[in-house]
């Protein structure tokens, strides 16, 4: 198979799949997992079971047998996805920590563009991947990061209510009865909870404004004892705070606050070199309190 590793990389791959194999009881499961994983990581344009099987076995008869084996593995074979993900996370964290401390968790979502209507979760919805409303699936991810590297450790497919409430679509797509509708916020918090349970290192959560403007998200992160740096919308209303942490004046939107302070209050900050130019922007730092009774202590800083 063209995706198979060779040379010095082989030992690392063997070590990784050896660890994953602890959670796959039967030899056939371990073989199917490796074949499927190499197919997903390979350079083929299509990553479904059929093309993966075809690349793994060039002759048609062998490809059909491999196709059936892989389908059985992903649909019917009894193995713990949770245990495999936990092992893969431990492997990734160990590799990162050997270079730098893992300090940060990053919540994000990704759109997978689709043509049809059969893939679980697909519908017309907004995705930043395309920058518009389009036919796609959405997935929420949790990544861990050091100062210079990051790697995803968890992922959840977002299933809209148009799927979770449709018994026919659920049956055809083999969606288990135990799967219920959860918002992207709930999926993100589930992954953060699992990372805490697995004692994944890190003490600050980063997220964009979809997550950051939700008080329920911020409250839960705060309740877990984690710090966070999240974006908010320009229409988020805040109070400024005095030196004692007491709010002052009337609440204003973040946009109004920035305009009232003027361009001179901002400073240019460059945070790293990009592929074509340095990445920089203008920042203003002020102590504020979100104008919503979200339960967060006034001493928490938002920027």
C-alpha positions as CSV (number, residue, x, y, z in Angstrom):
1,X,0.0,0.0,0.0
2,X,1.4,3.4,-1.0
3,X,0.6,5.0,2.4
4,X,2.7,2.5,4.4
5,X,5.8,4.0,6.1
6,X,9.4,3.1,5.5
7,X,12.8,3.9,6.9
8,X,13.3,5.4,10.3
9,X,9.7,6.4,10.5
10,X,8.7,2.7,10.6
11,X,9.9,2.3,14.2
12,X,7.7,5.2,15.4
13,X,4.7,3.9,13.5
14,X,5.2,0.4,15.0
15,X,5.4,1.9,18.5
16,X,2.3,3.9,18.0
17,X,0.2,1.1,16.7
18,X,1.6,-1.2,19.3
19,X,0.1,1.1,22.0
20,X,-3.2,1.4,20.2
21,X,-3.3,-2.4,19.8
22,X,-3.6,-2.8,23.6
23,X,-7.2,-1.7,23.2
24,X,-8.0,-3.8,20.2
25,X,-8.4,-7.4,21.4
26,X,-8.4,-9.4,18.1
27,X,-5.5,-9.4,15.6
28,X,-8.0,-8.7,12.8
29,X,-9.1,-5.5,14.6
30,X,-5.5,-4.3,14.9
31,X,-4.9,-5.0,11.2
32,X,-8.1,-3.2,10.1
33,X,-7.3,-0.2,12.3
34,X,-3.9,0.2,10.8
35,X,-5.2,-0.1,7.3
36,X,-8.0,2.4,7.9
37,X,-5.6,4.8,9.7
38,X,-3.1,4.7,6.9
39,X,-5.9,5.3,4.4
40,X,-7.1,8.4,6.3
41,X,-3.6,9.8,6.6
42,X,-2.6,9.0,3.0
43,X,-2.6,11.3,0.0
44,X,-5.7,9.9,-1.7
45,X,-8.4,12.4,-2.6
46,X,-11.2,10.2,-1.2
47,X,-11.0,8.8,2.3
48,X,-14.0,6.5,2.5
49,X,-13.8,2.8,3.0
50,X,-14.1,1.8,-0.7
51,X,-11.1,3.7,-2.0
52,X,-9.0,2.8,1.1
53,X,-9.7,-0.9,0.4
54,X,-8.9,-0.5,-3.3
55,X,-5.5,1.1,-2.5
56,X,-4.7,-1.5,0.1
57,X,-5.5,-4.4,-2.3
58,X,-5.0,-3.8,-6.0
59,X,-6.8,-7.0,-7.2
60,X,-10.6,-6.6,-7.2
61,X,-11.3,-9.8,-5.2
62,X,-8.9,-8.7,-2.4
63,X,-10.3,-5.2,-2.5
64,X,-13.9,-6.5,-1.9
65,X,-12.7,-8.6,1.0
66,X,-10.9,-5.7,2.5
67,X,-13.9,-3.4,2.0
68,X,-16.1,-5.9,3.9
69,X,-13.5,-6.2,6.7
70,X,-13.1,-2.5,7.1
71,X,-16.9,-1.9,7.1
72,X,-17.3,-4.6,9.8
73,X,-14.5,-2.9,11.8
74,X,-16.0,0.6,11.8
75,X,-19.7,-0.5,12.1
76,X,-19.9,-3.7,14.1
77,X,-16.6,-4.7,15.7
78,X,-16.7,-4.2,19.5
79,X,-13.9,-1.9,20.5
80,X,-13.7,1.2,22.7
81,X,-13.3,4.4,20.7
82,X,-12.8,6.3,24.0
83,X,-9.9,4.0,25.0
84,X,-8.2,4.4,21.6
85,X,-8.5,8.2,21.7
86,X,-7.2,8.3,25.2
87,X,-4.1,6.3,24.2
88,X,-3.5,8.4,21.1
89,X,-3.8,11.5,23.2
90,X,-1.3,10.2,25.7
91,X,1.1,9.4,22.9
92,X,0.8,12.9,21.4
93,X,1.1,14.7,24.7
94,X,4.3,12.7,25.5
95,X,5.8,13.7,22.2
96,X,5.0,17.3,22.6
97,X,6.0,17.5,26.2
98,X,9.5,16.1,25.3
99,X,10.1,19.4,23.5
100,X,8.0,22.0,25.4
101,X,5.3,22.0,28.1
102,X,1.8,21.6,26.9
103,X,0.0,24.7,28.3
104,X,-3.0,25.4,26.1
105,X,-6.3,23.8,24.9
106,X,-7.9,25.1,21.7
107,X,-11.6,24.7,20.8
108,X,-12.5,25.1,17.2
109,X,-14.9,23.8,14.6
110,X,-14.4,22.7,11.0
111,X,-16.7,22.3,8.0
112,X,-16.5,19.3,5.7
113,X,-18.1,20.2,2.3
114,X,-20.5,17.6,0.9
115,X,-22.4,17.1,-2.3
116,X,-25.2,14.8,-1.1
117,X,-27.6,14.4,1.8
118,X,-26.6,10.9,3.1
119,X,-23.5,11.7,5.3
120,X,-24.5,11.9,9.0
121,X,-25.1,15.5,10.1
122,X,-25.0,17.1,6.6
123,X,-27.3,20.0,5.9
124,X,-27.0,23.6,4.6
125,X,-25.3,25.5,7.4
126,X,-22.7,28.1,7.9
127,X,-19.0,27.0,8.0
128,X,-16.0,29.2,8.3
129,X,-14.2,26.7,6.1
130,X,-16.1,28.1,3.1
131,X,-17.1,31.4,4.6
132,X,-20.7,31.0,3.8
133,X,-23.8,28.8,4.3
134,X,-23.3,25.6,2.2
135,X,-24.0,21.9,2.3
136,X,-21.6,20.4,4.8
137,X,-21.0,18.5,8.0
138,X,-19.6,20.3,11.0
139,X,-17.2,18.9,13.6
140,X,-15.9,20.4,16.9
141,X,-12.3,19.7,17.8
142,X,-10.1,20.1,20.9
143,X,-6.4,20.5,20.3
144,X,-3.5,20.8,22.8
145,X,-0.6,23.2,22.2
146,X,2.8,24.2,23.3
147,X,4.4,27.6,22.5
148,X,5.2,26.3,19.0
149,X,3.2,23.2,18.2
150,X,-0.4,21.9,18.4
151,X,-2.2,18.7,17.7
152,X,-5.9,17.7,17.8
153,X,-6.8,15.2,20.5
154,X,-10.6,14.9,20.3
155,X,-13.3,15.5,17.8
156,X,-17.1,15.3,17.8
157,X,-19.4,15.4,14.8
158,X,-22.2,17.9,15.2
159,X,-25.6,16.3,14.5
160,X,-28.3,18.9,13.9
161,X,-31.8,18.3,15.2
162,X,-32.9,17.6,11.6
163,X,-30.9,14.4,12.1
164,X,-31.4,13.5,15.7
165,X,-35.2,13.9,15.5
166,X,-35.5,11.9,12.2
167,X,-35.8,8.1,13.0
168,X,-35.4,7.1,9.4
169,X,-32.2,9.0,8.8
170,X,-30.8,7.7,12.1
171,X,-31.6,4.1,11.2
172,X,-30.1,4.4,7.7
173,X,-26.9,6.1,9.0
174,X,-26.7,3.7,11.9
175,X,-26.7,6.4,14.5
176,X,-27.1,4.8,18.0
177,X,-30.1,5.5,20.1
178,X,-27.8,6.8,22.8
179,X,-26.8,9.8,20.6
180,X,-29.0,12.8,21.4
181,X,-28.9,16.4,20.1
182,X,-26.1,18.5,21.5
183,X,-25.1,22.0,20.5
184,X,-21.6,22.8,19.4
185,X,-21.1,24.4,22.8
186,X,-22.1,21.2,24.6
187,X,-19.9,19.1,22.4
188,X,-16.9,21.4,23.2
189,X,-17.6,21.2,27.0
190,X,-17.9,17.4,26.8
191,X,-14.4,17.2,25.2
192,X,-12.9,19.6,27.8
193,X,-14.5,17.5,30.6
194,X,-12.9,14.3,29.1
195,X,-9.5,16.0,28.9
196,X,-9.8,16.9,32.5
197,X,-10.7,13.4,33.5
198,X,-7.7,12.1,31.5
199,X,-5.4,14.6,33.2
200,X,-4.3,16.1,30.0
201,X,-1.8,18.9,30.8
202,X,-2.9,22.5,30.1
203,X,-4.4,25.4,32.1
204,X,-5.8,27.9,29.6
205,X,-8.6,27.4,27.0
206,X,-8.6,29.4,23.7
207,X,-11.7,29.8,21.5
208,X,-13.3,32.1,18.9
209,X,-16.3,34.3,19.5
210,X,-18.9,31.7,18.8
211,X,-17.8,30.0,22.0
212,X,-16.4,33.1,23.8
213,X,-19.6,35.1,23.7
214,X,-21.6,32.3,25.4
215,X,-21.7,32.9,29.2
216,X,-22.5,29.2,29.7
217,X,-19.2,28.3,28.1
218,X,-17.2,30.8,30.1
219,X,-18.9,29.8,33.3
220,X,-18.2,26.1,32.9
221,X,-14.5,26.7,32.0
222,X,-14.2,28.9,35.0
223,X,-15.9,26.3,37.2
224,X,-13.4,23.7,36.1
225,X,-10.6,25.9,37.4
226,X,-9.2,26.8,34.0
227,X,-8.2,30.2,32.7
228,X,-9.4,31.2,29.2
229,X,-8.7,33.7,26.5
230,X,-11.7,33.9,24.1
231,X,-12.9,36.3,21.5
232,X,-16.3,38.1,21.9
233,X,-18.5,40.0,19.5
234,X,-18.2,43.7,18.9
235,X,-21.7,44.0,20.3
236,X,-20.8,42.4,23.7
237,X,-21.7,44.8,26.4
238,X,-19.1,45.4,29.2
239,X,-18.5,47.6,32.2
240,X,-15.0,49.0,32.8
241,X,-13.5,48.4,36.2
242,X,-11.6,50.7,38.6
243,X,-8.4,49.8,40.5
244,X,-10.4,48.0,43.2
245,X,-12.3,45.8,40.6
246,X,-15.6,47.8,41.0
247,X,-17.5,48.5,37.9
248,X,-18.0,52.1,36.9
249,X,-20.3,54.0,34.6
250,X,-22.8,52.5,32.2
251,X,-22.3,49.4,30.2
252,X,-21.1,49.9,26.6
253,X,-20.4,47.6,23.7
254,X,-16.8,46.5,23.1
255,X,-17.0,48.5,19.9
256,X,-18.2,51.7,21.6
257,X,-15.5,51.3,24.3
258,X,-12.7,51.1,21.6
259,X,-14.0,54.0,19.7
260,X,-14.3,56.2,22.8
261,X,-10.7,55.5,23.8
262,X,-9.4,56.4,20.4
263,X,-6.7,55.0,18.1
264,X,-3.9,56.3,20.5
265,X,-5.0,53.8,23.1
266,X,-4.1,50.8,20.9
267,X,-0.7,49.4,20.3
268,X,0.7,47.2,17.5
269,X,1.7,43.7,18.6
270,X,3.5,41.2,16.3
271,X,3.2,37.7,17.6
272,X,5.0,35.5,15.0
273,X,6.3,35.3,11.5
274,X,3.8,34.1,8.9
275,X,4.6,32.3,5.7
276,X,4.7,35.6,3.7
277,X,4.8,38.3,6.4
278,X,4.8,39.0,10.1
279,X,1.5,38.4,11.8
280,X,0.4,41.5,13.8
281,X,-2.6,43.5,14.8
282,X,-3.6,46.4,17.1
283,X,-4.6,45.6,20.7
284,X,-6.1,47.5,23.6
285,X,-6.0,46.2,27.1
286,X,-8.6,47.2,29.7
287,X,-10.1,45.5,32.7
288,X,-13.8,44.9,32.1
289,X,-16.7,42.9,33.3
290,X,-19.2,41.4,30.9
291,X,-22.6,43.1,31.4
292,X,-24.4,39.9,32.1
293,X,-24.9,38.1,35.4
294,X,-22.7,35.2,34.4
295,X,-21.4,34.4,37.8
296,X,-17.8,35.2,37.0
297,X,-16.0,37.2,39.7
298,X,-15.3,40.8,38.9
299,X,-11.5,40.2,39.1
300,X,-11.5,38.1,36.0
301,X,-9.9,40.0,33.1
302,X,-11.3,40.2,29.6
303,X,-9.3,41.8,26.8
